Amino acid sequence: MIRSELIDIIAARNPHLYHQDAGRIVDTILDDIASAMERGERVELRGFGTFVVRHRPSRSGRNPKNGTAVFVEEKWVPFFRAGKELKERINDGGAPDPAANA
């Protein structure tokens, strides 16, 4: 699902909202999640999952093309951990068969 599909679904389920308002709602929620993560805060959506920022220290890596050693700088990366209810929904037949897409 992409952002525009999410907006379409919200607008369809809430006929009292204009499509433009549904877009603003989605943008506001995503912006607030991103802003909280920028500040290093943890964002928890009960029943869905948790968004956190994790620190990856600097390290020595390898260039896959020629095998030479390269320095990889430290960085902060976003991380999502699915909640219990989401995991249960996916594992109780909610997810499509990956072999069907092959």
KAURTA-V688413 format. One record per run of one state. SS is the DSSP state (alpha for helix, beta for strand, coil for the rest). FROM is the first residue (numbers start at 1). LEN is the number of residues. Records with the same first field share a line. If there is no record, write none. Layout:
# KAURTA-V688413
SS = FROM-LEN / FROM-LEN
This chain:
# KAURTA-V688413
coil = 1-2 / 14-5 / 39-4 / 46-3 / 57-2 / 63-6 / 73-2 / 83-1 / 95-3 / 102-1
alpha = 3-11 / 19-20 / 84-11 / 98-4
beta = 43-3 / 49-8 / 59-4 / 69-4 / 75-8
